[in-house]
């Protein structure tokens, strides 16, 4: 029993002989006033949040999100990793994963209660790779904010700017070459009409999805399953992630019909742990219409509905 509580009982004991039994009864309702607030269990502080940006972004992108977190979870340690900003975000994803790994490791080491990963767009794939390759990560919740988790296959403005002479139908000729895999966007380019080329050439997505055998597959799956919760956020008006259901591990089949997560081979085979997490009740989906790709991190209503509840 707490020492202060013991002293309170000793006080009652010392008064007891001078008081009739009824006096003690009247004194008992005052006992809570005598007990210090120190008797309450100390509050566990909010878990630190690590934010990873997307393609062509930087830490400045998240000023609104930082404001929301500070208002609803004051005192939270929030780190927006300032790595591979702007054009550097086109670097090969494994190179970026290594850089972000070195940055997040000390934060995790000093966070005994765990951390949250909040990762936007391309950053969501980087974070999923981190969950796979870090043997002792302590990620509580991984929030994937409009991220092409099953890949990208769309004629977006980004694509037209990067490869002005190509369209989605023939971009595989570039992306599935050794030269193309030096660009981050090609690391998760997923052409449903050239599945064999994708499986053989993809140096990133096919590996973290467990779609291609490799020596680390078992360890990576075990590491990924250390995460306590995965929150998937996206919507039909995104305008960049194509198909938008990729944010929820859905993707096209060879006829460009979208198959949902539960119909994907990576889920059915449980190749990297997705089915296990779902069975555990550890996957949360938050589809939200009306939000374009560049507004996911600045929309207050989206934050309150889909992000804030998981930042305990």
C-alpha positions as CSV (number, residue, x, y, z in Angstrom):
1,X,0.0,0.0,0.0
2,X,1.2,3.5,-0.8
3,X,3.1,5.1,2.1
4,X,0.8,8.2,2.2
5,X,-2.3,5.9,2.4
6,X,-0.6,4.1,5.3
7,X,-0.2,7.4,7.1
8,X,-3.9,8.2,6.6
9,X,-4.9,4.9,8.2
10,X,-2.4,5.5,11.1
11,X,-4.1,8.9,11.6
12,X,-7.5,7.1,11.8
13,X,-5.9,4.6,14.2
14,X,-4.6,7.3,16.5
15,X,-7.9,9.0,16.6
16,X,-9.9,5.9,17.0
17,X,-9.5,5.4,20.8
18,X,-10.7,9.0,21.4
19,X,-13.7,8.7,19.0
20,X,-16.8,6.6,19.4
21,X,-17.2,4.1,16.6
22,X,-19.8,6.4,15.1
23,X,-17.2,9.1,14.7
24,X,-15.0,6.9,12.6
25,X,-18.0,6.1,10.4
26,X,-18.6,9.9,9.9
27,X,-14.9,10.4,9.1
28,X,-14.8,7.7,6.3
29,X,-16.5,9.8,3.6
30,X,-13.7,12.4,4.1
31,X,-11.0,9.8,3.4
32,X,-10.8,10.5,-0.4
33,X,-10.0,14.2,0.5
34,X,-7.1,13.0,2.6
35,X,-5.6,10.8,0.0
36,X,-3.2,12.6,-2.4
37,X,-3.6,12.6,-6.1
38,X,-0.3,10.6,-6.1
39,X,-2.4,7.5,-5.4
40,X,-3.6,7.7,-9.0
41,X,-1.7,5.6,-11.6
42,X,0.6,7.9,-13.4
43,X,-0.6,8.7,-16.9
44,X,1.4,7.2,-19.8
45,X,2.4,10.0,-22.1
46,X,1.3,10.1,-25.7
47,X,3.4,7.9,-27.9
48,X,5.8,9.7,-30.1
49,X,4.7,10.2,-33.7
50,X,7.1,9.8,-36.7
51,X,5.9,11.3,-40.0
52,X,7.3,10.3,-43.4
53,X,6.5,12.5,-46.4
54,X,5.6,11.4,-50.0
55,X,6.9,12.1,-53.5
56,X,8.3,15.6,-54.0
57,X,7.2,16.6,-50.5
58,X,9.2,17.9,-47.5
59,X,8.6,18.4,-43.8
60,X,6.9,21.8,-44.5
61,X,4.0,19.9,-46.0
62,X,2.7,18.8,-42.6
63,X,2.3,22.2,-40.8
64,X,-1.5,21.8,-40.6
65,X,-1.2,18.2,-39.3
66,X,1.3,19.3,-36.7
67,X,-1.1,22.0,-35.5
68,X,-4.0,19.5,-35.2
69,X,-1.8,17.0,-33.2
70,X,-0.6,19.8,-30.9
71,X,-4.2,20.8,-30.2
72,X,-5.7,17.4,-29.6
73,X,-2.6,15.7,-28.0
74,X,-0.5,18.4,-26.4
75,X,3.0,17.5,-25.4
76,X,3.3,14.7,-28.0
77,X,6.8,14.4,-29.5
78,X,6.2,14.6,-33.2
79,X,9.1,14.2,-35.6
80,X,8.7,15.0,-39.3
81,X,11.7,13.4,-40.9
82,X,13.4,15.8,-43.2
83,X,15.1,13.4,-45.5
84,X,14.9,12.8,-49.3
85,X,12.9,16.1,-49.8
86,X,11.7,17.3,-53.2
87,X,13.5,15.7,-56.1
88,X,15.5,13.5,-53.8
89,X,12.3,11.6,-53.2
90,X,12.9,10.0,-56.6
91,X,15.9,8.1,-55.3
92,X,15.5,4.3,-55.2
93,X,13.2,3.3,-52.4
94,X,15.6,0.9,-50.7
95,X,18.1,3.7,-50.5
96,X,15.5,5.9,-48.8
97,X,14.4,3.0,-46.5
98,X,18.0,2.8,-45.2
99,X,18.1,6.5,-44.6
100,X,14.8,6.6,-42.8
101,X,15.8,3.5,-40.8
102,X,18.8,5.2,-39.4
103,X,16.7,8.2,-38.5
104,X,13.8,6.3,-36.7
105,X,15.9,3.8,-34.8
106,X,17.1,6.3,-32.1
107,X,13.5,7.6,-31.6
108,X,12.2,4.0,-31.1
109,X,15.1,3.2,-28.7
110,X,14.0,6.2,-26.5
111,X,10.3,5.4,-26.6
112,X,9.7,2.4,-24.2
113,X,5.9,2.6,-24.8
114,X,6.2,2.4,-28.6
115,X,5.7,4.9,-31.4
116,X,3.2,5.7,-34.2
117,X,4.2,5.9,-37.8
118,X,2.1,8.3,-39.9
119,X,3.2,8.0,-43.5
120,X,1.8,9.8,-46.5
121,X,1.6,8.6,-50.2
122,X,5.0,7.1,-51.2
123,X,6.0,7.4,-47.6
124,X,3.5,4.7,-46.7
125,X,5.5,2.2,-48.8
126,X,8.7,3.3,-47.1
127,X,7.2,2.8,-43.7
128,X,5.8,-0.6,-44.6
129,X,9.3,-1.6,-45.7
130,X,10.6,-0.3,-42.3
131,X,8.2,-2.5,-40.5
132,X,9.5,-5.5,-42.5
133,X,13.3,-4.9,-42.2
134,X,13.5,-3.6,-38.6
135,X,13.8,-6.7,-36.3
136,X,13.1,-4.9,-33.1
137,X,10.7,-2.1,-34.1
138,X,8.1,-1.0,-31.5
139,X,5.5,0.5,-33.8
140,X,2.1,0.6,-32.2
141,X,0.0,2.0,-35.0
142,X,1.0,2.4,-38.6
143,X,-1.2,5.0,-40.4
144,X,-1.0,4.8,-44.1
145,X,-2.3,8.1,-45.5
146,X,-3.4,7.7,-49.2
147,X,-0.5,5.4,-50.1
148,X,-0.3,3.1,-53.1
149,X,0.1,0.0,-51.0
150,X,-0.5,-2.4,-53.9
151,X,1.2,-0.2,-56.4
152,X,0.4,2.4,-59.0
153,X,-1.0,2.2,-62.5
154,X,-2.3,5.5,-63.7
155,X,-1.7,8.5,-66.0
156,X,-1.3,11.2,-63.4
157,X,0.3,14.6,-63.5
158,X,3.4,13.2,-61.7
159,X,3.8,10.5,-64.4
160,X,3.4,13.0,-67.3
161,X,6.0,15.3,-65.7
162,X,8.5,12.5,-65.1
163,X,8.0,10.5,-68.4
164,X,6.4,13.0,-70.9
165,X,6.6,10.6,-73.8
166,X,5.1,7.6,-72.0
167,X,1.7,6.5,-71.0
168,X,0.7,3.9,-68.4
169,X,0.2,1.3,-71.1
170,X,3.9,1.4,-72.2
171,X,5.7,2.7,-69.1
172,X,6.5,-0.9,-68.2
173,X,9.2,-0.7,-70.9
174,X,11.0,1.9,-68.8
175,X,10.1,0.9,-65.2
176,X,10.8,-2.8,-65.6
177,X,14.3,-2.1,-66.8
178,X,17.4,-1.8,-64.5
179,X,17.6,1.9,-65.4
180,X,13.9,2.4,-64.6
181,X,14.2,0.8,-61.2
182,X,16.6,3.7,-60.2
183,X,13.4,5.8,-59.9
184,X,11.3,5.5,-56.8
185,X,8.0,5.6,-58.7
186,X,9.1,2.6,-60.8
187,X,9.8,0.6,-57.6
188,X,6.0,0.4,-57.1
189,X,4.8,0.6,-60.7
190,X,2.4,-2.3,-61.0
191,X,1.2,-3.1,-64.6
192,X,-1.6,-5.6,-64.4
193,X,-1.1,-6.5,-68.0
194,X,2.5,-7.5,-67.6
195,X,2.5,-9.5,-64.3
196,X,5.5,-11.6,-65.1
197,X,7.7,-8.6,-65.9
198,X,6.5,-7.0,-62.7
199,X,7.4,-10.0,-60.6
200,X,10.8,-10.5,-62.1
201,X,11.8,-6.8,-62.4
202,X,10.3,-5.1,-59.3
203,X,13.1,-4.6,-56.9
204,X,10.9,-3.2,-54.1
205,X,7.1,-3.8,-54.1
206,X,7.2,-7.4,-55.2
207,X,9.6,-8.1,-52.4
208,X,7.8,-6.4,-49.5
209,X,4.6,-8.0,-50.7
210,X,6.2,-11.4,-50.6
211,X,5.2,-11.9,-54.2
212,X,8.7,-13.1,-55.1
213,X,10.7,-15.5,-53.0
214,X,13.8,-14.1,-51.3
215,X,15.9,-15.2,-48.4
216,X,14.5,-12.6,-45.9
217,X,10.8,-13.3,-46.6
218,X,10.1,-15.2,-43.3
219,X,11.9,-12.7,-41.2
220,X,10.3,-9.8,-42.8
221,X,6.8,-11.3,-42.3
222,X,7.6,-11.9,-38.6
223,X,8.8,-8.3,-38.3
224,X,5.8,-6.8,-40.0
225,X,3.5,-8.7,-37.6
226,X,5.0,-6.9,-34.7
227,X,2.8,-3.9,-35.5
228,X,-0.3,-3.6,-33.3
229,X,-2.6,-1.8,-35.7
230,X,-2.6,-0.7,-39.4
231,X,-4.9,2.2,-40.3
232,X,-5.6,2.6,-44.0
233,X,-6.9,5.9,-45.3
234,X,-7.8,6.9,-48.9
235,X,-10.7,7.8,-51.1
236,X,-12.3,7.8,-54.6
237,X,-11.6,11.5,-55.2
238,X,-7.8,11.2,-54.6
239,X,-6.9,11.8,-58.2
240,X,-3.4,10.4,-57.9
241,X,-3.4,7.0,-56.4
242,X,-4.6,4.7,-59.2
243,X,-6.6,2.7,-58.6
244,X,-7.6,4.6,-55.4
245,X,-8.4,1.2,-53.8
246,X,-4.6,0.6,-53.7
247,X,-4.7,2.6,-50.5
248,X,-6.6,-0.4,-49.1
249,X,-4.5,-3.1,-50.7
250,X,-7.0,-3.4,-53.6
251,X,-5.8,-3.5,-57.2
252,X,-6.6,-4.2,-60.8
253,X,-6.8,-7.7,-62.3
254,X,-5.7,-8.3,-65.9
255,X,-9.1,-6.9,-67.1
256,X,-8.6,-3.7,-64.9
257,X,-11.4,-4.8,-62.6
258,X,-10.5,-3.8,-59.1
259,X,-10.2,-6.7,-56.7
260,X,-10.5,-5.8,-53.0
261,X,-7.9,-6.7,-50.4
262,X,-9.6,-9.9,-49.5
263,X,-9.4,-11.1,-53.1
264,X,-5.7,-10.4,-53.6
265,X,-3.2,-13.2,-53.7
266,X,-1.0,-11.5,-51.2
267,X,-3.9,-11.6,-48.8
268,X,-5.1,-15.2,-49.6
269,X,-1.5,-16.5,-49.3
270,X,-0.9,-14.3,-46.3
271,X,2.5,-13.7,-47.9
272,X,3.6,-10.8,-45.6
273,X,1.0,-11.1,-42.8
274,X,-1.9,-9.1,-44.1
275,X,-4.5,-11.9,-43.5
276,X,-3.1,-12.5,-40.1
277,X,-3.5,-8.9,-39.1
278,X,-7.0,-8.8,-40.5
279,X,-8.0,-11.9,-38.5
280,X,-6.5,-10.2,-35.4
281,X,-8.8,-7.3,-35.9
282,X,-5.7,-5.1,-36.4
283,X,-6.7,-3.5,-39.7
284,X,-8.8,-0.4,-39.8
285,X,-10.1,1.1,-43.1
286,X,-11.2,4.7,-43.4
287,X,-12.5,5.4,-46.9
288,X,-13.3,9.1,-47.3
289,X,-14.7,10.8,-50.4
290,X,-14.2,14.4,-51.4
291,X,-10.5,14.8,-50.6
292,X,-7.9,15.3,-53.3
293,X,-4.4,13.8,-52.9
294,X,-2.7,16.9,-51.8
295,X,-5.2,17.6,-49.0
296,X,-5.1,14.5,-46.9
297,X,-2.7,15.9,-44.4
298,X,-4.5,19.3,-44.1
299,X,-8.2,18.3,-43.8
300,X,-9.3,18.8,-40.2
301,X,-12.4,16.6,-40.5
302,X,-10.4,13.7,-41.9
303,X,-7.9,14.1,-39.1
304,X,-10.6,14.0,-36.4
305,X,-12.3,11.0,-37.9
306,X,-9.5,8.8,-39.2
307,X,-6.2,9.8,-37.5
308,X,-6.7,11.4,-34.1
309,X,-8.6,8.3,-32.5
310,X,-5.4,6.2,-32.9
311,X,-2.8,8.6,-31.5
312,X,-3.1,7.4,-27.9
